[in-house]
Structures are given as structure tokens and as C-alpha cells.
Amino acid sequence: MDEPNCFVILFHSTHQALRGEEVLKAAGIEHAVINTPREFSVDCGISLRVGVTSREEAERALRAEGVVFAGIAPYRSRFQAR
């Protein structure tokens, strides 16, 4: 398997995913709102993609604002990670 080039932040609800997007945007963390990749089994079809170097910063920002997420998974995206 290829090395991951990003991380996908997974959520249980669309509400939390959109709240997470607001938090990352306010924190100035580069991210993208994406459809949850098929290989991940969660209730929400929306996830956030962050670059490999932004993972810890994104997790800290989400936790600090009380955003509930299902997990953060390494992923090999065919798109350029931001």
C-alpha cells in the first residue's frame, strides 16, 4: 500500500462535520470537505481531509472547541492534499 498523503477526520453526524469545518477554518488550518471514502464505515457521509503535517493541530483545535469526531484515519488520496 502507498504511504498516506493526508488524514481523514471522520464524524458521526453532518452537524459535527460542519462544525469541525468551521473550527478548522477559524484556526487557519488548511482542509477540504470531502465525501467520506467508502473504505471507512461511519454514519456520516461528510469528512474533512487535512494534510499529514496538519493532523495534530487539527485534532487539538477540534478537541478545544468540543467537536465530537469518530476518528482520524491515514488515507492515500488521489487528489493533492492541502
KOLPATI-902167 format. One record per atom (N, C-alpha, C, O): residue number from 0; residue in three letters; chain; atom name; x, y, z. Coordinates in Angstrom, 1 decimal, always signed. Example, Ala and Ser with C-alpha at 12.3 -4.5 7.8 and 13.67 -1.06 7.14 Angstrom:
  num  residuo  cadena  atomo       u       v       w
    0      ALA       A      N   +13.2    -5.7    +7.8
    0      ALA       A     CA   +12.3    -4.5    +7.8
    0      ALA       A      C   +13.2    -3.3    +7.8
    0      ALA       A      O   +14.2    -3.3    +8.5
    1      SER       A      N   +12.8    -2.2    +7.1
    1      SER       A     CA   +13.7    -1.1    +7.1
    1      SER       A      C   +12.9    +0.0    +7.9
    1      SER       A      O   +13.4    +1.1    +8.0
// end
This chain:
  num  residuo  cadena  atomo       u       v       w
    0      MET       A      N    +0.8    -1.2    +0.0
    0      MET       A     CA    +0.0    +0.0    +0.0
    0      MET       A      C    +0.9    +1.2    +0.0
    0      MET       A      O    +1.9    +1.3    +0.6
    1      ASP       A      N    +0.4    +2.3    -0.7
    1      ASP       A     CA    +1.2    +3.5    -0.7
    1      ASP       A      C    +1.1    +4.2    +0.6
    1      ASP       A      O    +0.2    +4.0    +1.4
    2      GLU       A      N    +2.1    +5.1    +0.9
    2      GLU       A     CA    +2.1    +5.9    +2.1
    2      GLU       A      C    +0.9    +6.8    +2.0
    2      GLU       A      O    +0.6    +7.4    +1.0
    3      PRO       A      N    +0.3    +7.1    +3.2
    3      PRO       A     CA    -0.8    +8.1    +3.2
    3      PRO       A      C    -0.2    +9.5    +2.9
    3      PRO       A      O    +0.9    +9.8    +3.3
    4      ASN       A      N    -1.0   +10.3    +2.2
    4      ASN       A     CA    -0.6   +11.7    +1.9
    4      ASN       A      C    -1.6   +12.7    +2.6
    4      ASN       A      O    -1.5   +13.9    +2.3
    5      CYS       A      N    -2.5   +12.1    +3.4
    5      CYS       A     CA    -3.4   +13.0    +4.1
    5      CYS       A      C    -4.0   +12.2    +5.3
    5      CYS       A      O    -3.8   +11.0    +5.4
    6      PHE       A      N    -4.8   +12.9    +6.1
    6      PHE       A     CA    -5.6   +12.2    +7.1
    6      PHE       A      C    -7.1   +12.6    +6.8
    6      PHE       A      O    -7.4   +13.7    +6.4
    7      VAL       A      N    -8.0   +11.7    +7.1
    7      VAL       A     CA    -9.4   +12.0    +7.0
    7      VAL       A      C   -10.0   +12.0    +8.4
    7      VAL       A      O    -9.8   +11.0    +9.2
    8      ILE       A      N   -10.7   +13.1    +8.7
    8      ILE       A     CA   -11.4   +13.2   +10.0
    8      ILE       A      C   -12.8   +12.7    +9.8
    8      ILE       A      O   -13.5   +13.3    +9.0
    9      LEU       A      N   -13.2   +11.7   +10.5
    9      LEU       A     CA   -14.5   +11.1   +10.4
    9      LEU       A      C   -15.4   +11.5   +11.5
    9      LEU       A      O   -15.0   +11.7   +12.6
   10      PHE       A      N   -16.7   +11.6   +11.1
   10      PHE       A     CA   -17.7   +12.1   +12.0
   10      PHE       A      C   -18.9   +11.2   +12.1
   10      PHE       A      O   -19.2   +10.4   +11.1
   11      HIS       A      N   -19.7   +11.3   +13.2
   11      HIS       A     CA   -20.9   +10.5   +13.3
   11      HIS       A      C   -22.1   +11.3   +12.7
   11      HIS       A      O   -23.2   +10.7   +12.5
   12      SER       A      N   -22.0   +12.6   +12.6
   12      SER       A     CA   -23.1   +13.4   +12.1
   12      SER       A      C   -22.7   +14.5   +11.2
   12      SER       A      O   -21.5   +15.0   +11.3
   13      THR       A      N   -23.5   +14.9   +10.3
   13      THR       A     CA   -23.3   +16.1    +9.4
   13      THR       A      C   -23.1   +17.3   +10.2
   13      THR       A      O   -22.2   +18.2    +9.9
   14      HIS       A      N   -23.9   +17.5   +11.3
   14      HIS       A     CA   -23.8   +18.7   +12.1
   14      HIS       A      C   -22.3   +18.8   +12.7
   14      HIS       A      O   -21.8   +19.9   +12.6
   15      GLN       A      N   -21.8   +17.7   +13.2
   15      GLN       A     CA   -20.4   +17.8   +13.8
   15      GLN       A      C   -19.4   +18.0   +12.7
   15      GLN       A      O   -18.4   +18.7   +12.9
   16      ALA       A      N   -19.6   +17.4   +11.5
   16      ALA       A     CA   -18.6   +17.6   +10.4
   16      ALA       A      C   -18.6   +19.1   +10.0
   16      ALA       A      O   -17.5   +19.7    +9.8
   17      LEU       A      N   -19.8   +19.7    +9.9
   17      LEU       A     CA   -19.8   +21.1    +9.5
   17      LEU       A      C   -19.3   +22.0   +10.6
   17      LEU       A      O   -18.6   +23.0   +10.3
   18      ARG       A      N   -19.5   +21.7   +11.9
   18      ARG       A     CA   -18.9   +22.4   +13.0
   18      ARG       A      C   -17.4   +22.3   +12.9
   18      ARG       A      O   -16.7   +23.2   +13.2
   19      GLY       A      N   -16.9   +21.1   +12.7
   19      GLY       A     CA   -15.5   +20.9   +12.5
   19      GLY       A      C   -14.9   +21.7   +11.4
   19      GLY       A      O   -13.8   +22.3   +11.6
   20      GLU       A      N   -15.6   +21.8   +10.3
   20      GLU       A     CA   -15.1   +22.6    +9.2
   20      GLU       A      C   -15.0   +24.1    +9.6
   20      GLU       A      O   -14.0   +24.8    +9.3
   21      GLU       A      N   -16.0   +24.6   +10.4
   21      GLU       A     CA   -15.9   +26.0   +10.9
   21      GLU       A      C   -14.7   +26.2   +11.8
   21      GLU       A      O   -14.0   +27.2   +11.7
   22      VAL       A      N   -14.5   +25.2   +12.7
   22      VAL       A     CA   -13.4   +25.3   +13.6
   22      VAL       A      C   -12.0   +25.4   +12.9
   22      VAL       A      O   -11.2   +26.2   +13.2
   23      LEU       A      N   -11.8   +24.4   +11.9
   23      LEU       A     CA   -10.6   +24.4   +11.2
   23      LEU       A      C   -10.4   +25.7   +10.4
   23      LEU       A      O    -9.3   +26.2   +10.3
   24      LYS       A      N   -11.5   +26.2    +9.8
   24      LYS       A     CA   -11.4   +27.4    +9.0
   24      LYS       A      C   -11.0   +28.6    +9.9
   24      LYS       A      O   -10.1   +29.4    +9.6
   25      ALA       A      N   -11.6   +28.7   +11.1
   25      ALA       A     CA   -11.3   +29.8   +12.0
   25      ALA       A      C    -9.9   +29.7   +12.5
   25      ALA       A      O    -9.2   +30.7   +12.8
   26      ALA       A      N    -9.4   +28.5   +12.7
   26      ALA       A     CA    -8.0   +28.3   +13.2
   26      ALA       A      C    -6.9   +28.4   +12.0
   26      ALA       A      O    -5.7   +28.4   +12.3
   27      GLY       A      N    -7.4   +28.6   +10.8
   27      GLY       A     CA    -6.5   +28.8    +9.7
   27      GLY       A      C    -5.8   +27.5    +9.3
   27      GLY       A      O    -4.7   +27.5    +8.7
   28      ILE       A      N    -6.4   +26.4    +9.5
   28      ILE       A     CA    -5.8   +25.1    +9.2
   28      ILE       A      C    -6.4   +24.7    +7.8
   28      ILE       A      O    -7.6   +24.6    +7.6
   29      GLU       A      N    -5.5   +24.4    +6.9
   29      GLU       A     CA    -5.9   +24.0    +5.5
   29      GLU       A      C    -6.6   +22.7    +5.6
   29      GLU       A      O    -6.1   +21.7    +6.2
   30      HIS       A      N    -7.7   +22.6    +4.9
   30      HIS       A     CA    -8.5   +21.4    +4.9
   30      HIS       A      C    -9.4   +21.4    +3.7
   30      HIS       A      O    -9.5   +22.3    +3.0
   31      ALA       A      N   -10.1   +20.3    +3.5
   31      ALA       A     CA   -11.1   +20.2    +2.5
   31      ALA       A      C   -12.3   +19.3    +3.0
   31      ALA       A      O   -12.1   +18.4    +3.7
   32      VAL       A      N   -13.5   +19.7    +2.7
   32      VAL       A     CA   -14.7   +19.0    +3.0
   32      VAL       A      C   -14.8   +17.9    +1.9
   32      VAL       A      O   -14.8   +18.3    +0.7
   33      ILE       A      N   -14.9   +16.7    +2.2
   33      ILE       A     CA   -15.0   +15.6    +1.2
   33      ILE       A      C   -16.1   +14.6    +1.6
   33      ILE       A      O   -16.6   +14.5    +2.7
   34      ASN       A      N   -16.5   +13.8    +0.6
   34      ASN       A     CA   -17.3   +12.7    +0.8
   34      ASN       A      C   -16.5   +11.6    +1.6
   34      ASN       A      O   -15.3   +11.4    +1.2
   35      THR       A      N   -17.1   +11.0    +2.6
   35      THR       A     CA   -16.3   +10.0    +3.3
   35      THR       A      C   -16.0    +8.9    +2.4
   35      THR       A      O   -16.8    +8.3    +1.7
   36      PRO       A      N   -14.7    +8.5    +2.3
   36      PRO       A     CA   -14.2    +7.4    +1.5
   36      PRO       A      C   -15.0    +6.1    +1.9
   36      PRO       A      O   -15.2    +5.9    +3.0
   37      ARG       A      N   -15.2    +5.3    +0.9
   37      ARG       A     CA   -16.0    +4.1    +1.1
   37      ARG       A      C   -15.4    +3.1    +2.0
   37      ARG       A      O   -16.1    +2.3    +2.7
   38      GLU       A      N   -14.1    +3.1    +2.1
   38      GLU       A     CA   -13.4    +2.2    +3.0
   38      GLU       A      C   -13.6    +2.4    +4.5
   38      GLU       A      O   -13.2    +1.6    +5.3
   39      PHE       A      N   -14.2    +3.6    +4.8
   39      PHE       A     CA   -14.4    +3.9    +6.2
   39      PHE       A      C   -15.9    +3.7    +6.5
   39      PHE       A      O   -16.8    +4.3    +5.8
   40      SER       A      N   -16.2    +3.0    +7.6
   40      SER       A     CA   -17.6    +2.8    +7.9
   40      SER       A      C   -18.0    +3.6    +9.1
   40      SER       A      O   -17.8    +3.3   +10.2
   41      VAL       A      N   -18.7    +4.8    +8.7
   41      VAL       A     CA   -19.2    +5.7    +9.8
   41      VAL       A      C   -20.6    +6.1    +9.3
   41      VAL       A      O   -21.0    +5.9    +8.2
   42      ASP       A      N   -21.3    +6.7   +10.2
   42      ASP       A     CA   -22.7    +7.1    +9.9
   42      ASP       A      C   -22.8    +8.4    +9.0
   42      ASP       A      O   -23.8    +8.5    +8.4
   43      CYS       A      N   -21.8    +9.2    +9.0
   43      CYS       A     CA   -21.8   +10.4    +8.2
   43      CYS       A      C   -21.1   +10.3    +6.9
   43      CYS       A      O   -20.0    +9.7    +6.8
   44      GLY       A      N   -21.7   +10.9    +5.9
   44      GLY       A     CA   -21.1   +10.8    +4.5
   44      GLY       A      C   -20.2   +12.0    +4.3
   44      GLY       A      O   -19.6   +12.1    +3.2
   45      ILE       A      N   -20.0   +12.9    +5.2
   45      ILE       A     CA   -19.1   +14.0    +5.1
   45      ILE       A      C   -17.9   +13.9    +6.0
   45      ILE       A      O   -18.1   +13.5    +7.2
   46      SER       A      N   -16.7   +14.1    +5.5
   46      SER       A     CA   -15.5   +14.1    +6.3
   46      SER       A      C   -14.6   +15.3    +6.0
   46      SER       A      O   -15.0   +16.0    +5.1
   47      LEU       A      N   -13.6   +15.5    +6.8
   47      LEU       A     CA   -12.6   +16.6    +6.5
   47      LEU       A      C   -11.3   +15.9    +6.2
   47      LEU       A      O   -10.8   +15.0    +6.8
   48      ARG       A      N   -10.6   +16.5    +5.2
   48      ARG       A     CA    -9.3   +16.0    +4.8
   48      ARG       A      C    -8.3   +17.1    +5.2
   48      ARG       A      O    -8.4   +18.2    +4.9
   49      VAL       A      N    -7.2   +16.6    +5.9
   49      VAL       A     CA    -6.1   +17.5    +6.3
   49      VAL       A      C    -4.8   +16.9    +5.8
   49      VAL       A      O    -4.7   +15.7    +5.7
   50      GLY       A      N    -3.8   +17.8    +5.6
   50      GLY       A     CA    -2.5   +17.3    +5.3
   50      GLY       A      C    -1.8   +16.5    +6.4
   50      GLY       A      O    -2.2   +16.7    +7.6
   51      VAL       A      N    -0.9   +15.8    +6.1
   51      VAL       A     CA    -0.1   +14.9    +7.1
   51      VAL       A      C    +0.4   +15.8    +8.2
   51      VAL       A      O    +0.4   +15.4    +9.3
   52      THR       A      N    +1.0   +17.0    +7.8
   52      THR       A     CA    +1.6   +17.8    +8.8
   52      THR       A      C    +0.6   +18.6    +9.6
   52      THR       A      O    +1.0   +19.3   +10.6
   53      SER       A      N    -0.7   +18.6    +9.3
   53      SER       A     CA    -1.7   +19.4   +10.0
   53      SER       A      C    -2.6   +18.5   +10.9
   53      SER       A      O    -3.4   +19.0   +11.6
   54      ARG       A      N    -2.3   +17.2   +10.9
   54      ARG       A     CA    -3.2   +16.3   +11.7
   54      ARG       A      C    -3.3   +16.7   +13.2
   54      ARG       A      O    -4.4   +16.8   +13.7
   55      GLU       A      N    -2.1   +16.8   +13.9
   55      GLU       A     CA    -2.2   +17.1   +15.3
   55      GLU       A      C    -2.8   +18.4   +15.6
   55      GLU       A      O    -3.6   +18.6   +16.5
   56      GLU       A      N    -2.5   +19.4   +14.8
   56      GLU       A     CA    -3.0   +20.8   +15.0
   56      GLU       A      C    -4.5   +20.7   +14.8
   56      GLU       A      O    -5.3   +21.4   +15.6
   57      ALA       A      N    -5.0   +20.0   +13.8
   57      ALA       A     CA    -6.4   +19.9   +13.6
   57      ALA       A      C    -7.1   +19.2   +14.7
   57      ALA       A      O    -8.2   +19.6   +15.2
   58      GLU       A      N    -6.6   +18.1   +15.2
   58      GLU       A     CA    -7.2   +17.4   +16.3
   58      GLU       A      C    -7.2   +18.3   +17.6
   58      GLU       A      O    -8.2   +18.3   +18.3
   59      ARG       A      N    -6.2   +19.0   +17.9
   59      ARG       A     CA    -6.2   +19.9   +19.0
   59      ARG       A      C    -7.3   +21.0   +18.9
   59      ARG       A      O    -8.0   +21.2   +19.9
   60      ALA       A      N    -7.4   +21.6   +17.7
   60      ALA       A     CA    -8.4   +22.6   +17.5
   60      ALA       A      C    -9.8   +22.0   +17.7
   60      ALA       A      O   -10.6   +22.7   +18.3
   61      LEU       A      N   -10.1   +20.9   +17.2
   61      LEU       A     CA   -11.4   +20.3   +17.3
   61      LEU       A      C   -11.7   +19.9   +18.7
   61      LEU       A      O   -12.8   +20.2   +19.2
   62      ARG       A      N   -10.8   +19.3   +19.4
   62      ARG       A     CA   -11.0   +19.0   +20.8
   62      ARG       A      C   -11.2   +20.2   +21.7
   62      ARG       A      O   -12.0   +20.2   +22.6
   63      ALA       A      N   -10.4   +21.3   +21.4
   63      ALA       A     CA   -10.5   +22.5   +22.2
   63      ALA       A      C   -11.9   +23.1   +22.1
   63      ALA       A      O   -12.4   +23.8   +23.0
   64      GLU       A      N   -12.5   +22.9   +20.9
   64      GLU       A     CA   -13.9   +23.5   +20.7
   64      GLU       A      C   -15.0   +22.5   +20.9
   64      GLU       A      O   -16.2   +22.8   +20.7
   65      GLY       A      N   -14.7   +21.4   +21.4
   65      GLY       A     CA   -15.7   +20.4   +21.8
   65      GLY       A      C   -16.3   +19.7   +20.6
   65      GLY       A      O   -17.5   +19.2   +20.8
   66      VAL       A      N   -15.7   +19.7   +19.5
   66      VAL       A     CA   -16.2   +19.0   +18.3
   66      VAL       A      C   -16.0   +17.5   +18.5
   66      VAL       A      O   -14.9   +17.0   +18.7
   67      VAL       A      N   -17.1   +16.7   +18.4
   67      VAL       A     CA   -17.1   +15.3   +18.5
   67      VAL       A      C   -16.8   +14.7   +17.2
   67      VAL       A      O   -17.5   +14.9   +16.2
   68      PHE       A      N   -15.8   +13.8   +17.1
   68      PHE       A     CA   -15.5   +13.1   +15.8
   68      PHE       A      C   -15.3   +11.6   +16.1
   68      PHE       A      O   -14.9   +11.2   +17.2
   69      ALA       A      N   -15.5   +10.8   +15.1
   69      ALA       A     CA   -15.4    +9.4   +15.2
   69      ALA       A      C   -14.0    +8.9   +15.2
   69      ALA       A      O   -13.7    +7.8   +15.8
   70      GLY       A      N   -13.1    +9.6   +14.5
   70      GLY       A     CA   -11.7    +9.2   +14.4
   70      GLY       A      C   -11.0    +9.9   +13.4
   70      GLY       A      O   -11.6   +10.7   +12.6
   71      ILE       A      N    -9.7    +9.7   +13.3
   71      ILE       A     CA    -8.8   +10.3   +12.3
   71      ILE       A      C    -8.0    +9.2   +11.7
   71      ILE       A      O    -7.3    +8.5   +12.4
   72      ALA       A      N    -8.1    +9.0   +10.4
   72      ALA       A     CA    -7.5    +7.9    +9.7
   72      ALA       A      C    -6.5    +8.3    +8.6
   72      ALA       A      O    -6.8    +9.3    +7.9
   73      PRO       A      N    -5.4    +7.7    +8.6
   73      PRO       A     CA    -4.5    +8.0    +7.4
   73      PRO       A      C    -5.1    +7.5    +6.1
   73      PRO       A      O    -5.9    +6.6    +6.1
   74      TYR       A      N    -4.9    +8.3    +5.1
   74      TYR       A     CA    -5.5    +8.0    +3.8
   74      TYR       A      C    -4.6    +8.4    +2.6
   74      TYR       A      O    -3.8    +9.3    +2.7
   75      ARG       A      N    -4.7    +7.6    +1.6
   75      ARG       A     CA    -3.9    +7.9    +0.4
   75      ARG       A      C    -5.0    +8.5    -0.6
   75      ARG       A      O    -5.7    +7.7    -1.3
   76      SER       A      N    -5.0    +9.8    -0.8
   76      SER       A     CA    -5.9   +10.5    -1.7
   76      SER       A      C    -5.3   +10.6    -3.0
   76      SER       A      O    -4.1   +10.7    -3.2
   77      ARG       A      N    -6.2   +10.5    -4.0
   77      ARG       A     CA    -5.7   +10.7    -5.4
   77      ARG       A      C    -5.6   +12.1    -5.7
   77      ARG       A      O    -5.0   +12.5    -6.8
   78      PHE       A      N    -6.1   +13.0    -4.9
   78      PHE       A     CA    -6.1   +14.4    -5.0
   78      PHE       A      C    -4.9   +15.0    -4.2
   78      PHE       A      O    -4.5   +14.3    -3.2
   79      GLN       A      N    -4.4   +16.1    -4.6
   79      GLN       A     CA    -3.4   +16.8    -3.8
   79      GLN       A      C    -3.9   +17.1    -2.4
   79      GLN       A      O    -4.9   +17.9    -2.3
   80      ALA       A      N    -3.2   +16.7    -1.4
   80      ALA       A     CA    -3.6   +17.0    +0.0
   80      ALA       A      C    -3.3   +18.5    +0.2
   80      ALA       A      O    -2.3   +19.0    -0.2
   81      ARG       A      N    -4.2   +19.1    +0.9
   81      ARG       A     CA    -4.0   +20.6    +1.2
   81      ARG       A      C    -3.7   +20.7    +2.7
   81      ARG       A      O    -3.4   +21.8    +3.1
// end
